[in-house]
């Protein structure tokens, strides 16, 4: 019989060898990407586009599992509690960074219970008006707000959403007194905008592009770090003097914490290749998504920065925790 001290050394050795063998044989069965949104939306279609190419390179089916609700908490909790073997992945987004600050407590820790694998893409947020609006430029909109405190109405979807927080960031960055008016969904925002109930809106570009192309909605500025590839003639808010108004929506893929590093490395390698493929980039471009891969560390730093930034916006806007 082995001495007690040597038996104690065998446990971590066996676990280490088991993890190494698991990583070497990965993947040996289908993978599942849990998406915190319903089918048919930009995030869902992004996940499906990437999953198709990932399935081809991994040699295993990659199944999309839609679990919408509670600001992404339901989907995130399912992945946080899944086996850390690389077979259950989470489509992360701004919602994860927002939820980390918006809820008093979560059944998981956003920064500790997940390991980001790679970003997938970015999609622009825009400041828009009706085509019939008297505001033809962002400076004109800001000039009115300055001259008429409290009279400018800016629409967004529900309180605590990325669009709503971007509107609050717009308000605080400009230093002007505006009213942020929340609506239940993008269609309601567009209807209110075209009906003259609100003066402008802060919305993700994808839901309004049909209206933009139909000349029913005018884009005054995008809030990304650089101009949108689909609207290169539209300036950024930063170009127009609002240096602090830099916000874009994003997606990334993450695994449960303690997933073997070799598995993370394999998934990252295949994701980087998938997002570099011209056909994948083109499919994402039709969704107004700019394909963007990263290292796991870069994806982690993005999440850390977004949790901090949106937390500060929530505090400044005095949005109560749920």
N, C-alpha and C positions, 0 to 999 in steps of 0.2 A: 504494500500500500504506500502511496506517495505521502510524504510529510504534509501537514496542514498548510504550511507556508507555500509549498510548491503548488498545491491544489488551488490556492487563492490566486496564484499567478496565471493559472490555466484559463480562468473565466474570461478576463479581458482578451487573452490571446485567441480563444475560440471565437469570441464575438468579432474581433478584428478580422480574423480569417473568413468568417461567415460573411461579413460586409464586403470584403474584397471579392469573394466568389460571386456574391450577388451582383456586384457592379460589373464584374467580368462577363456575366451571362445576360446582362441587361440589354434590351428588354426581352423577356420571355413570355409575355402575355400582353393583351391590349392595355392601353393607357386611357385615362379619363381626365378630361379638362372640365372642371366645375366652373360654370360661368354665372356670375351673380346677376344676370339680366335675362329678360325673356328672349325668345327666339325672334330673329328678324331685325334686331337693332344693330347699330354699328359695331358694338363690342362683340356681339354674338357672331356676326358675319366675319369680323376680323379673326376671331378664334377658329372658325370653321375653315377659313382660307389657309391659315397657318397649319391647322391640324391635318389637312389633306396632304400638304407637302411633307409634314413631319412623319405621317404614317408611311409614306413612300420610302423615306430615308431610314426609318427605324425598322421597317419590315413588320410592323404590327399595327392593327387598327388603333386610331386615336378617336375616342368617342367624346362628343360634347354633351355635358349634363347641365341643363339650365336650372338654376336654383335662385330665382329672383326673390327680392324682398328684404326689408329691414336694412336698407343701405349697404347691402352686400354681406351682412353679418351671418346670414344663414349659410351661404356658400362658403364663406371663409371659415366658419366653425367646422363645417364638414371636412374641409381639407386639413385644418389644424389638428383634428382628431384622427386623421387617416394614418395608416402605416407609413413611416418615412422611408419608402422604398422607390420613389420616383414614378409610381404608377397612378397616383392621384395628384393632379396639379390644379392650381388656382389661377384663373384669369384675374389679375390684379388691375386696379384702376385708381383714379383720384378718389373714388369712393372709400377705398381702404384708408387713405390718409385722412380723409374727412371724418370717417367713423371713429377713428382713434381719439378724436377730440370732441366729437358731437355727443357721444354716449357716455353716461356716468360710469358704466362698467361694461366690459365685453367678456365673453366666455373664452377669450384668447388674448394674447399680447401681439399686436400688429407687427412689432419690430423683432420680437424674440421667437415667435412660433412659426415663422416662415423664412425660407431662404429664397430670395429672388434669383431666377435663372437668367433672364434676359428681358429687356424691354422688347415690345413688339412694334409699337408705332405711336405716333402723336397725331392728334387732330385738333384743328384750330378752334378757338373761341372768338367770336366776333361781336362788335357793337353795331347794331343794325337799326335802321329806321324804315318806315314805309316809303315807297317810291314817291308818294304824294306829300311827304313831309317837307316842311320849310327848311329843315336842317340838311344841307347838302354835304357838310364836312363835320368832322369831330370838333374842330375849333369853334364852329358856329354853335354847336350843341353846348359846348362848355361856356361860351360867352353868354348864352341865354340863361344857363344855370347860375352863373355868377351874378347876372343882373336881376334874376327872379328867384331868390332863395326859397327852396322848398316847393317850387312849382313844377319842376321837371320830374316826370314819372318814368322810371326805368323798370321794364318788366324782366322777369326771369321765371324759371320753373321753381318748384317748391323750396322752402327755406332749408338751408343746409346742403343743397345740391351744389355741384361744382359751378354751375352757371350762376346760382344765387350768390355764392361766395365770391365769384369773379366780379359780380355786380357790386358787392360790398367793397371789394378791393378797388374797383373803379371809383367808387364814392370817396373812400378814404385817401386814395392816391391823388385825386383831383383837389381834395380839400373843400369841396363844394357841397351845399345842402341839397341833396336829391332824395326823392322818395323811391325806395325799392319795393316793387309790387310783385308778389309771388303768384304764380298760376299753377294749376294742376296739369303740367305737361306742356311740351313744345307746341302742339297744335293750338292750344288755348292762348299761348303767348303770341303766336303768329296772327291768330284771329283778332286779338286785342290790338296788336300793332297796326294791322291793316284797317281796323275799324276806328282808329284814332283814340282808343281808350288809354293808350300809353304813348309816350313820345319816342321812346327807343327801347331796345331790348338787348340783353347780353345772352347770347345763345351759342351753343356749339354749331359750327358752320354747316355740318352735314344736314341737319333737319331743315335748314332754311335755303339750301342751294337750289332747290326746285323753284322757290319763290324768287331767288336772285336771278336765275336764268330766265324766268318769265318776266323780269323787269318789274316785279311787284314789290320787291324789298331791295333796299340800298344798303350796302356794307360800308360803314364809315371808317372802320379800322379793325384789324385783328390784334389779339393780345399776346400773340406768340413772340418769341425772341427774334424771329425773322418773318418776312412776308410769306404768305401762304402760296404754295406752288400752284394752286388752282385759281388764285386771284392775285397774280403778281403785281397788278397795278394798284392794289389797295395797300396803303401804308400801315405800319404797326402803330400801336398807341405810343410806344416808346419813341418812334420817329417824330411823333406829333407833340412831344414834350412831357408825356406821362411816363417817366423813366421807371417808376415802380410798378407800373401795370404790365407785368409779364406773367401770363398764365396760359397754359395749354392743357388739354386733356390728354391722357396717355393710357396705354395698356401694357402690362408685363405678365410674364408667366412665372409662377413661384411654386415651390414644393414645401412640404412640411419640414420644420427644423429637424436636424439630425439625419436628413437624407444623405447617403454616402457622397463624398466629394466627387468620386469618380463618376457617379450617376449624374450629378449636376453638370460636370464637365462634358459628358456625352450629350446631354440634352442641350447645353449651351452651344456646342459645336454644330449640332443639327439645326438649331434655331437660327444661328447666324447664317448658315448656308441657305436655309429656306427663305429668309428675309432678303437675301442678296439676289434671289432668282428673279429675273425680269418679269415673268408672268405673275408671280406673287406680288411684286411691287405694283404692277399694273392693276391687278384685282383690288388691292388696297386703295390705290389712287382713285378708283371709281367710287369708293366709299368716303373719299376725302380724308383718307388716312395716309400719312407719310411713314412708310416702313422704316423702322429704326431698331437695330439690334444693339446689344451692349454686353459687357462682361457681367458676371454675377455681382461683383463689387460695385460697378457703376449703377446697376439696377437697385442695389441696396442703398447706396448714397442718395439716389433719386427719392426713394421712399422715405428715408430719414429727413431729407430736406423738405419734402411735401408735407409730412406730418407736422413739422415745426411751423412751416409757413401758414398752412391753413388753420392751425391751432391759434396762431396770432390773429388771423382775420376773424375767426369766430369770437375770440375775446373782445376784439376791438368793436365788432358789430353787436356785441352783447346778445348773441344768440344763446338761449338757455340750453343746457345739456338735457338730453332726453333720457 
